[in-house]
Structures are given as structure tokens and as C-alpha cells.
């Protein structure tokens, strides 16, 4: 579970998951700033981090030492469809078989599978006490 709390600076939001903390921010109508990732960038970050972890696991399974790599994710928001475009950026050359094995693993990464399912949103009553 992640909790979000507004901070004093306009649009800055603290996100907490247990003891971990990050700040999100946005810039709108000349207000806000760049203290953290924008909300849509956080969606890209969730997928990118999961893909990078999955790719690294695939590289380790292939017996590759120092399985360092990067993943780039871009969110394209259309009127009828949202598309996550991603690309693997290895730090060393991969052969076709290695690349195929990694991309096969990425197709089943946990966040990608979650985002591929139909989504539903539920509003629930707050458990916070009111003043």
C-alpha cells in the first residue's frame, strides 16, 4: 500500500510505502516545480523498474556475469488507448538468442502483467478521523 500526503509547497506530494519515502511533483499553470517525478512518470518508473529487474534475472539465468542494463519506458496517452513503449538498453552486446530470451521474460514481468489486465477503480470511505 502507498499513502500520499500533500506537502507545503504547491503540488508536492510525499509518497510512503512503509518506511520508504519519495516525493512527487508537477508543474501546472506556472505553479509547482520539479521536486520529484510527475504522476505519469511514476507509472513509467514502476514498469521500467520491474522490466529492468526481470531482464537482469533473465541475464543471470543465461549465466552472464555483471548483468547490467537499462530499460527506457515512455507512456503514450491516446484518446482511446494508452501505450507503454519500452526498449532494452544493455551495457554490452547481446546475441539474438540472449535478446530473445530477455524480451520473452519481459512479456511476463509482474508489473507488465498487472497493467495488461482490465483495470477497475473503487472509492472507499476514509478511515482518517475528521477534526
Secondary structure, DSSP 8 states (H G I E B T S, - for coil): --EEEE-SSTT-EEEEETTEEEEE--EETTEE--SSB-HHHHHHHHHHHHHHHHHHHHHHHTT-SS--EEEEEEEEE-SS-EEEEEEEEESS---HHHHHHHHHHHTT-HHHHHHHS----------S---
